[in-house]
Amino acid sequence: MTDNEQKNAQNTVDLPGPVVDAAWLTAHLDDVVVVDVSTVPGGTPTGREVYESGHIPGAVHADLAGAFSRTDTDLPFMALDSADFAVQAGTLGIGDGDTVVVYDQGPTLWAARLWWNLRLEGHDAVAVLDGGLPAWKQAGGLVASGFESREPAEFTAKRRPGLIASTPEVDAAAEDDAVVLVDALSPREYAGAGHIPGAVNLPAMSGYRREDAEACGALDPGKRTITYCHGGITAALDALRLAELGRDDVAVYDGSLAEWLAANPKNSRTR
């Protein structure tokens, strides 16, 4: 088999869950498509430059702040429509039958964003590398530099509307006992800056116990759970955290507080 044929071959393997560790990835590195989503919002160096300075061998880079964000809105990091997402995923070399492992520089929230977006478009065979590149290095994994690419692939987007929430749905959640609205920000931000009325707090970055998620109803299969943050990134991390606890149908309010506040200036957060 030639190098090009190997790049075009389908990368398929069963995932143990929504999160994999460095040992698992080491054992299956040739069986998956690895995607680096290093992101530096508005900063220097760029995410692409961070990726080129050191990444998991064979990994391609997804530009979440650029190619994977809508350009027709002032809201940051808004998800592409299905057709545009399919083009970008296919350009990276992600095909319909491929298993994908996504990682970032450690905080996991950027990796969680692409994990959610792939699942939003019907691609279930995706997991996040626990601890990102730092965990990979700590486990003794090799690191490559420069730019790598894969042969383009056919990606078919099949959007799941249940995994994304709109402003009207979020507004209605405050009066709907069948919906659990989750603020993914820190307890300080939730209580200090305020939150959308009716929201409970499950802080994605600091983590929480299963009992906390159960107590607020976020794991109740009879209720719809919607997460939000400032702009849909940390909210995706909360969706990943809840998936680890067995709830894999959590919706993300894509525009989150940025959209909620802009949609109706009279809206006020509850403290």
N, C-alpha and C positions, 0 to 999 in steps of 0.2 A: 504493500500500500504506500502510495506517495505521500509526501508531507501535506499536500493540498487535500488529498482524499481523507487523511487522518483528521484534518481540521473540519472537514465537512461531515465526518461521522457523527452520529447522534450520541450525545453524552447523557446516559441514563443510568441511574442507580436509585434504589429506595432510600429515602431519608429517614433517620430515626425520630425526627420531630422538627419543629420550626427553628430550632437552634442546634448547631453542631459544634463540637470542639475541635481544637487543632489536630488532635490525634486522629479523629475521624477523617478530617479533610486530607491529612497526609496520606492516609490509606486509600483515599478515593480521588486523589488529585487529577488523575487521568480520566476519571469517569464523570466529571462535572464541568460546567462552565463557571469559572470564577470571575466575579465582577467586583472591582474596587470602586467605591463611591466616595473617595476622599473629596471633601467639600470644605471650602473656606469662603463663607459668604462675604462678598465684597472685599476680600482680603488679599494679601500678598504673602506668600506665593499663592497661585491658583491651585484648585484641586487637582488639575491635570499635572501641574509641576510637582505637587506632593507625590502623586502616583508615580511619576517618572523617576523621582529620587529614590524610590524603593517600594516594591510591591511583590506579592506572591507570584512566583513564576507561572506564566501563562495567563495571568489575570488581564482582563481588558478594563478600561476605565469608562464609567458612566458619568456624564456631566449633569448632575441633578439640577444645578443652578442655571444651566444653559439649555442643552438639547432636550432635557426631560422636563422642562417647565414651559408653561404657556407664555406667549409674548404679547397677548392681546389684553392683558390686565395689569394693573399696578400691584396686585396682590402677589406676594412672593411664592415661588415653588408650587404654583397651582398645577394640578395634574393635567397632562395632555389629554386630548380626546382620544378615543380608541384607535382611530386610523393612524394618527401621528405617533402614538406610543408604539404601535406595531412596527412602523418604519424604523424608529430609533432602536427598539429591541432587536429587530432583525439585522440592522446595521452592525450592532455589537457582536452578532453571531449567535444570538439566542434563538433556537428553533423550538417548534411546538413540543417536541419530545425530549428536550434537554432538561437535565436537572441543574439547577443554578444555586451557587453559594455566594452570598453577598457579604462584603465586609467593609469596614471603614477604619479610621485611625484609633478606634477604641471606645468612643462614647456609645456606639451602637445605634444611635437615633437615625443617622443617615442611612445606614444599612437597612434599618427597619422600614424606612420610607420606600426604598425600591422593593423590598420584600412585599410590602402592602400593595404597591402599585402593580407589581406582577400578578399578585393574586386578584386584585381588582379587575384585571383584564383576563382572568380565567386561567392563569398559569400557577397551578398548585405546587409544582415540583421546585420549590425554592426554600432555602433556609438561610439563616444568618450565622456567621462565624462568631462564636462567643468570644468577646474580648478583642476582636478585630486583629489588625496587624501586630500590635504589641504582644498579644497572646501567641500568635503564630511565631514570632521571633523568640519569645520566652521558651517555647516548646522545641526550639532548635531548627525551625523551618528556614529554608533557604530564601533569600530575597534577591530579586532581579531589579534592574534599572532600565530606564529608557521606555520606549513605547512598544506595546504589543497589540496585535489585532487578530481577529478570527475571520474566516470567510463569512460573508453575509448569509443569513439563514431566513427561512420562512417562519414568521411569527404571526399567528392568527389571534387577534384580540377578541375576546368574548366577555364583554363587561358584565360584572355582577353589580347591579344597582344597589343591592343591599349592603355593600361594603363601603359606600360613600354616602354622606349625609349633606343635605342642603340647609340653608338658613331657615326656610319655613319649617322644616322638620325639627330643627333644633329649637325654634321658638315654641313649637307645639309640645315639645318634650316636657316642659315645666308643668304642664297640666295633664300629662299622660302617665298613668301609673305603669303602663306597659313598656315604657322607655326609661333607661337609665343613662343619664348624661354624665359623662366622666370628664372632669378637669384633670389633665395630665401634668399640670405644672406643680411647682413646689408648694408645700403647705404655706410658706410665707407669701407667695404670689397669690395663692387661692384666697387666703384670708385678708391679706393686706391690700393688694391692688383690686381685689374683688373677682367675682366669677359670674358666669351666666346663671341667672336664677334657676334654681332647681338642681344645679350640678353638685355632684359629690366629688371628693378629691382622692385620686389614686395616683400619687406622684411617680411618674415613670422613671425619672433619673435616680431617685434614691431608693426606689423599690418599695414593696409592701408584701404583706403576708396573704396567703390564700384566704384566711379568715376575713381579712379586710374586704377583699373582692366579693366574697360570699355575703358578707353583712350588708353591703349596699345594693346587692342584687345584680352585680355586673356579670356573674356567672350563671344567672338564672336563664335556662334555655327558653323560658316562656316570655322573656322580655328582650327587647332590642337594646343593645348597648352601643352608645355613640361616644367617641372620645374627641376631645379638642384640646388645643393649646394656643399658642400665639399665631402660628401659621401652618399647622398641619404636620410638622415634623415630629415633635415630641409626642403628639397624639398617635402617630404611627408606631412609636416605640411602645406606648401603652397597649395598642392593639396586639403587638408581638408578645408583651408580657402576659396578656390575658390568653393568648393562644397557647403559651407555655402551660397555662393552668387548665387548658382544655376547651377554651372558648375561641373557636376559630372563625366566627362570623361577625366580629366586631366591626362596626362602621366608623370611618374617620370623617369628621367634619373638615373638609379639605381646606377651606379658607379660614377656619377657626375664628379666633377673636378679631383678627384683622378684617375679615369679611363681615362678621356679626356687627361690629361697631360701625363699619362703613355703610352697611345696608340700611341702618336706621339710627341716625345720630341721637335720637331720643332714648335709645336703649341704655340702660344703666346697669352696671354690674352690682351684684349683691355682695356685701361684706359680712 
